[in-house]
Amino acid sequence: MRNITIQTLCLLFICLGTARAQQYQLASPNGKLTVTVDVATDLTWKIDHDGTAVLQPSAIGMQGQDEMSAKKKITFGKNIKVTRAERKSVKTSFPTPIYKKAQVEDVYNELTLKCRGGYNVQFRAYDDGAAYRFISSQRGNIIVLNETADFNFAKAYKAFVPYVNDMRSGERYCYSFESYYDEIKLSQIATDSLAITPLLVDLEGGKRAVIMEAGLEDYPGMFLTVNPGTHQGLQAAFAPYPLEEMIGGHNRLNLVPTKRADYIARTTANRTFPWRVVLVTEKDTQLANNDMAQRLAPACRINDTSWIKPGKVAWDWWNTCNLTGVDFEAGMNTPTYKAFIDFAAANGLEYIIIDEGWSGEESLLEISPKINLEELLAYGKQKGVGIILWASWRNTAKEVEEVFSRYAQMGVKGFKIDFFDRDDQPLIQSVALIAECAAKHRLLLDLHGLKPYGIQRTYPNILNFEGVKGLENAKWEPIVNGAPLHNFPRYDVTAPYLRMLAGPMDYTPGAMMNATRGTFRAINDHPMSQGTRVHQMAMYTLFEAPLQMLADSPNKYQKEQECTDFIAQVPTTFDETVALAGEIGEYITLARRKGDTWYIASMTDWTPRDCTIDLSFLGDGNYEAEIFADGINAHREATDYKKEVRSVNSGDKLHVHMASGGGWTARIYKK
């Protein structure tokens, strides 16, 4: 880590018997963004950006009580007495070897208000946003009854709203964190509904505000509801602490709360609380290459990370193990997974996943007699391919040490843990314990039914999260009036601006059966994608996924070896990322560098699009470009593509045409 400048200015304020309002301002390093904090009866903050009122005065607070005595109330943000205000400017950076860039710059101005009552409120102003958090210095343990975090806007702007839906067993807070985006005005948000973060508000004139959280530990995640009074603001909501649970949900894989408390957390009183964040951007490319989640996350707690190996995975579930040309019946058996290992080895893929069905329904320590896991591990080791095992959170949590110890000793490389489907405090505590235990046994993790919240920096053995409307949804997408109900290509060019702000996403791309809007059909056992072949190929560069799936069957890839060869060469982590062009919900173009090689990709929604890619980011010298573009007939036969190899340099501009639901991708390497 390098730390160039730190300035600290301490201002002492003396209380003169009667409380009076005080106002504090904090500017971003470039001076465009200003945070104004008012300390009166209620603590509020507001954000302005270069003449735009981003956030109107919005309440900040926390309500609780001492764990041992309900009479001892704890209130942050009411009747404040500020005893000291500390300011500092920070310009530093930290390494991020398992990320979209090799290091993250962390440059901000900070204001910490030290308050009577044993707590501080800390604000940070970045060039691309602002954040605050509470820091408590009290003793003992506390019960947090609720937290106030309001986000008020000047009017009912249009927003991209990811609603909570498809609740497990009907429980309000038991949900997979997978949402399409309703593009509606704030005033149109249903008053009885929850939304998840990140949530975008269009401030007009190209500016956006995005509400998110960061640095979540030992505390419930933040949902959002519409302000029922103004209908032009949002308010934080939190899952109450679960008191009783039942086994339920899909295939009895969930632990579903059946009774919740009237509080949200039980915790130590001496701690920092999560950050509440508002990003502010002037163009959408700032969202497509944003590091706020990394900056505000707790630092890495694994001393030696050299064993953490990102990579690509041959995955079985999406393609339902559809193998052809073999002399055995494909399914949950040893020959099938040997075939997957052979495919992975032949194409330089680091891992395979054995998904649901390899273990007992109630215990991960019971191995199905259908497979010989020891034989598969030995075969994989011989071929240079690691094995990752699927597990439910319910079965993992109840015997985590025994499970991780046993399978790590056998040679398993990691676990894909599924059906978390909650983010109340006990669930977040459980994830931390699982991550720490996995790190101790040098196991990788891929977490499903959960969105990232910063723990991926703290425990970088967590290589991916789901919490995304990924390719699996193509298996059951309804057809209405001859067309799919949901617009997948539009979602595909929305998620990189919003969902990926929180961290990597296990979208599981790679479909080799591709369809236009009119020819798409949902067939579970023979699934296809919406959009073109190159739309799928572009995802390997565009989507952040240190552990990235090849979702289709080995035979499909073998029949399309030219495309497979390209996909197999795209890294899953990078040294540099450049957001070249894009608009949320319309299209996106990114360039990512690994060593001396650049990977460029672009995708569009159902709108055909022409764009120009300026290669001025390339270094000096001559390069070769391997290019995959939509074929001339991709608008009617979505599998159509054209490959081209040509010489390029930093002075070139590439003219790109993308078909409806199309894409474009290239690998540019030095001659």
Helices and strands as residue ranges (DSSP letters): E 2-12, E 22-27, E 33-39, E 43-49, E 52-66, E 73-76, E 82-95, E 103-115, E 119-126, E 129-152, E 158-161, G 168-170, E 182-185, G 186-188, E 199-204, E 207-214, E 222-226, E 233-238, E 242-248, G 250-252, E 254-260, E 265-272, E 275-281, H 285-288, H 292-295, E 311-314, H 334-346, E 351-354, H 373-383, E 386-392, H 393-397, H 400-410, E 414-418, H 425-440, E 444-447, H 455-458, E 462-465, G 471-475, E 479-480, E 483-484, H 488-492, H 499-502, E 514-515, E 529-530, H 533-542, E 547-550, H 554-559, H 561-569, E 576-583, E 587-594, E 597-604, E 609-614, E 623-630, E 641-648, E 653-658, E 663-670
